Amino acid sequence: MGSYSVFKTFDREQCQSPRLASVDEVLPPPGEIQFLSVTSDSVSLSWGSPEGLTGPQKFSMTWGCDGEERSLRVEDGCNIEIDGLQPGKKYQFSVATEGEDGSRSRWVSKSVFTVVPAPRDLQINQSGATSFTVSWSKAEGMEKVPQSFLISYCRRGTEPRAANTEDCYRTLSGLLPGTQYTISVSTVLNNGKQSKPLSTTICTIIPAPVELNVDSVNTTSAAVSWSQPPGLDQTQQHYQISYHCPETEPHITTTVSTVLNNGEHSEPVSATICTVLPAPDQLNVDSVDTTSAAVSWSQPPGLDQTQHHYQISYHCPGTEPHITTTSSHSITLSDLQCGTQYSVTVCTVLENGIQSQLVSTTFNTNPAPPGNLVISYYSATSAKLIWDSPDGMKHIQHHFRVTWCDNASPCKSFTTKQDLWKCHWSDTRDGVHHHCLHH
């Protein structure tokens, strides 16, 4: 099979007049022309051998379009490939048997359009949840050929929507979320001929919920809210919420996805929630003496199945806190200073170290009593009392209250900072007993 791209050019009269004037009916014409392949710039064709002729044969051939025609002589074969053609053009091919004396048979003709090449490098770039920008390149060799492009798109079960553009891109918007679309782009020449489409499929995404917020959190619950994603005003949707607590993390991960009626769902958005660890309840000081105090509390709600303990901190003004822990709901604080105010706080502690808010209270230890009270002197109208300073009260500001009374009159009292005191009374009746108290 021969291939030709440069040929002698004849005008139409020179090419067509021999077809009529020099037709030799003795020479049989070639058989019907068959097109073996057609591309954008070439045509491969063949024809049948003339009936009744044997031996080597010669053929005259012409082809042309738009008023231009070319010709050549084909020897020893009934096929040829012609290239250098223009895309999307209608070419007429004619073949005649040629005799040794230059005579010709009648011409056998047939026409065909060269292929319009499709665009190439079709690319899809998402420009929004329900919009895409489609871009492509002109076919190779078509850069200088006047052309436009037909772009169409549709989803299953619907009619295609089409648009014509001279640009090599197009933005498709207003698509349905979570839907597959077929997109096709064809080259269109000025004569209306168009290429086969270059096609691809895209799937619009389902927009995820926006502005996921944790509105409130307490010990066993949390309120979460979000806004409807854009582009779904006309689309039925619901939301899928999941939450779990990783074994190694002290928080709960919550995710929310948009779900369409067909079951397709968006990428999830997530938020982290830390529930509030409940503090101990009903903190009470059950008993207090000079150097110790018993404190108790109730287990906080919601922790029946959760391992936890309690941290207790206590101190008096100007000292560092003492910290201890316990798994029970009570504790006795010992080695306290007498006559001193203490602050005590208790919090719940999980095994991962997370602590609740503190609950607190205060108490005052009892002052120590004076020791070794002695009546060193007494008379009918007075008495002298002596006592030892109370243990543990040396550095604590304090004073003493002395109270005395008899069976016949109300009690009297007095305060002093000294470690001795003298009582005076005027009742000298025999048999009347006087009681002196100090504290």
Long-range contacts (C-beta under 8 A, 24 or more apart in sequence): 1-44, 1-77, 1-79, 1-80, 1-81, 2-74, 2-77, 2-80, 2-81, 3-80, 3-81, 3-82, 3-83, 4-72, 4-80, 4-81, 4-82, 4-83, 5-82, 5-83, 5-84, 6-84, 7-70, 7-71, 7-72, 8-70, 8-71, 8-72, 9-68, 9-69, 9-70, 10-62, 10-69, 10-70, 10-71, 11-69, 12-67, 12-69, 15-62, 15-64, 15-69, 15-71, 18-60, 18-104, 19-94, 19-96, 19-104, 19-106, 19-107, 22-102, 22-103, 22-104, 23-104, 23-105, 23-106, 24-99, 24-103, 24-104, 24-105, 25-105, 25-106, 26-103, 27-53, 27-97, 27-98, 27-99, 27-103, 27-104, 27-105, 28-52, 28-53, 28-97, 28-105, 29-96, 29-97, 29-105, 29-106, 29-107, 29-108, 30-59, 30-78, 30-95, 30-96, 30-97, 30-105, 30-108, 31-78, 31-108, 32-108, 32-110, 33-93, 33-95, 33-108, 33-109, 33-110, 35-110, 35-112, 36-79, 38-112, 38-113, 38-114, 38-115, 39-114, 39-115, 40-85, 40-87, 40-88, 40-114, 40-115, 40-116, 40-117, 40-139, 40-141, 41-83, 41-84, 41-85, 41-86, 41-87, 41-114, 41-141, 42-81, 42-82, 42-83, 42-84, 42-85, 42-114, 43-81, 43-82, 43-85, 43-91, 43-93, 43-112, 43-114, 44-79, 44-80, 44-81, 44-82, 45-79, 45-80, 45-81, 45-82, 45-93, 45-110, 46-78, 46-79, 46-80, 47-78, 47-79, 47-95, 47-108, 48-78, 49-78, 50-97, 50-105, 53-97, 57-97, 58-97, 58-98, 58-99, 59-95, 59-96, 59-97, 59-98, 60-95, 60-96, 60-98, 60-104, 61-93, 61-94, 61-95, 61-96, 62-93, 62-94, 62-107, 63-91, 63-92, 63-93, 63-94, 64-91, 64-92, 65-89, 65-90, 65-91, 65-92, 73-98, 85-114, 86-114, 86-145, 87-114, 87-115, 87-116, 87-117, 87-139, 87-141, 87-142, 87-145, 87-189, 88-113, 88-114, 88-115, 88-116, 88-189, 88-191, 88-193, 89-113, 89-114, 89-191, 113-193, 115-195, 116-186, 116-187, 116-188, 116-189, 116-193, 116-194, 116-195, 117-141, 117-142, 117-187, 117-195, 118-185, 118-186, 118-187, 118-195, 118-196, 118-197, 118-198, 119-149, 119-168, 119-185, 119-186, 119-187, 119-195, 119-198, 120-198, 122-183, 122-185, 122-198, 122-200, 124-183, 124-200, 124-202, 126-205, 127-171, 127-173, 128-173, 128-231, 129-177, 129-204, 129-205, 129-206, 129-207, 129-229, 129-230, 129-231, 130-173, 130-174, 130-175, 130-176, 130-177, 130-204, 130-207, 130-231, 131-171, 131-172, 131-173, 131-174, 131-175, 132-171, 132-172, 132-175, 132-202, 132-204, 133-169, 133-170, 133-171, 133-172, 134-169, 134-170, 134-171, 134-172, 134-183, 134-185, 135-168, 135-169, 136-168, 136-169, 136-185, 136-198, 137-168, 138-168, 138-187, 139-187, 139-195, 142-187, 145-189, 146-189, 146-190, 147-187, 147-188, 147-189, 147-190, 148-188, 149-185, 149-186, 149-187, 149-188, 150-185, 150-186, 150-188, 150-194, 151-183, 151-184, 151-185, 151-186, 152-183, 152-184, 152-197, 153-181, 153-182, 153-183, 153-184, 154-181, 154-182, 155-179, 155-180, 155-181, 155-182, 156-180, 160-184, 164-188, 175-204, 176-204, 176-235, 177-204, 177-205, 177-206, 177-207, 177-231, 177-232, 177-235, 177-260, 178-203, 178-204, 178-205, 178-206, 178-260, 178-262, 178-264, 178-266, 179-203, 179-204, 205-266, 205-267, 206-237, 206-258, 206-259, 206-260, 206-264, 206-265, 206-266, 207-231, 207-232, 207-258, 207-266, 208-256, 208-257, 208-258, 208-266, 208-267, 208-268, 208-269, 209-239, 209-256, 209-257, 209-258, 209-266, 209-269, 210-269, 212-256, 212-269, 212-270, 212-271, 213-271, 214-254, 214-271, 214-273, 217-273, 217-274, 217-275, 217-276, 218-275, 218-276, 219-275, 219-276, 219-277, 219-278, 219-300, 219-301, 219-302, 220-275, 220-301, 220-302, 221-275, 222-252, 222-254, 222-273, 222-275, 224-254, 224-256, 224-271, 224-273, 226-256, 226-269, 229-258, 229-266, 232-258, 235-260, 236-260, 236-261, 237-261, 240-265, 242-268, 243-273, 250-274, 250-350, 250-352, 250-353, 250-354, 276-356, 276-357, 277-348, 277-350, 277-354, 277-355, 277-356, 277-357, 278-302, 278-303, 278-348, 278-356, 279-346, 279-347, 279-348, 279-356, 279-357, 279-358, 279-359, 280-310, 280-329, 280-346, 280-347, 280-348, 280-356, 280-359, 281-359, 283-344, 283-346, 283-359, 283-360, 283-361, 284-361, 285-344, 285-361, 285-363, 286-330, 288-363, 288-364, 288-365, 288-366, 289-365, 289-366, 290-336, 290-338, 290-339, 290-365, 290-366, 290-367, 290-368, 290-392, 291-334, 291-335, 291-336, 291-337, 291-338, 291-365, 291-392, 292-332, 292-333, 292-334, 292-335, 292-336, 292-365, 293-332, 293-333, 293-336, 293-342, 293-344, 293-363, 293-365, 294-330, 294-331, 294-332, 294-333, 295-330, 295-331, 295-332, 295-333, 295-344, 295-346, 295-361, 296-329, 296-330, 296-331, 297-329, 297-330, 297-346, 297-359, 298-329, 299-329, 300-348, 300-356, 303-348, 306-350, 307-350, 307-351, 308-348, 308-349, 308-350, 308-351, 309-348, 309-349, 310-346, 310-347, 310-348, 310-349, 311-346, 311-347, 311-349, 311-355, 312-344, 312-345, 312-346, 313-344, 313-345, 313-346, 314-342, 314-343, 314-344, 314-345, 315-342, 315-343, 316-340, 316-341, 316-342, 316-343, 317-341, 325-349, 336-365, 337-365, 337-392, 337-396, 338-365, 338-366, 338-367, 338-368, 338-390, 338-391, 338-392, 338-393, 338-396, 339-364, 339-365, 339-366, 339-367, 339-368, 339-392, 339-393, 339-396, 339-398, 340-364, 340-365, 340-396, 367-393, 367-396, 367-398, 368-392, 368-393, 369-439, 370-400, 370-419, 370-438, 370-439, 373-438, 375-436, 376-420, 377-422, 378-423, 380-428, 381-424, 381-425, 381-426, 381-428, 382-422, 382-423, 382-424, 382-425, 383-422, 383-423, 383-434, 383-436, 384-420, 384-421, 384-422, 384-423, 385-420, 385-421, 385-422, 385-423, 385-436, 385-438, 386-419, 386-420, 387-419, 387-420, 387-438, 388-419, 389-419, 400-438, 400-439, 401-438, 401-439, 402-436, 402-437, 402-438, 403-436, 403-437, 403-438, 403-439, 404-434, 404-435, 404-436, 404-437, 405-434, 405-435, 406-432, 406-433, 406-434, 406-435, 407-432, 407-433, 408-432
